[in-house]
Amino acid sequence: MSSSYFAYATVSGTDHTLAQQGFTIELGSDSDSFTIWPQPGGHRIGFNNMSAPLDEDIYNVQVDPWTGIGLLIQNSNVYFYDFSDTAPLIQPYTWRSKLYQQQFKKNFEAIKVYFTVPPGSPVQNATRQG
């Protein structure tokens, strides 16, 4: 059972100042203390600062929900750590997908809209609503 939490800062708009900094919290090895809150008689916690691997800004950190593998998005690539290894090294992640045959007709759609505000339009709200 993994008992570690790790996090990295990311790029925020044009701000890259923290995008290569992170931390890890070791939560202990017994199942009764899997929390960051103190538990009398068995809680052990460790904290370490981390720097981004590959000296590149980190844009996102995710966990693959099926395997529990931590994924990093850096430099337009996806990387992973195999935490079953006691000394994990960052590896390129290979995305695998397959075709599914549905039992009934179903439409899976996605849309992305790009637009520009025409000249002479009223001033737009800088904060997104909705």
Secondary structure, 3 states (H helix, E strand, C coil): CCCEEEEECCCECCECCCCCEEEEEECCCCHHHCCCCCCCCCCCCEEEEEECHHHCCEEEEEECCCCCCEEEEECCEEEEECCCCCCCCCEECCCCCCCCCCCCCCCCCCCCCCCCCCCCCCCCCCCCCC
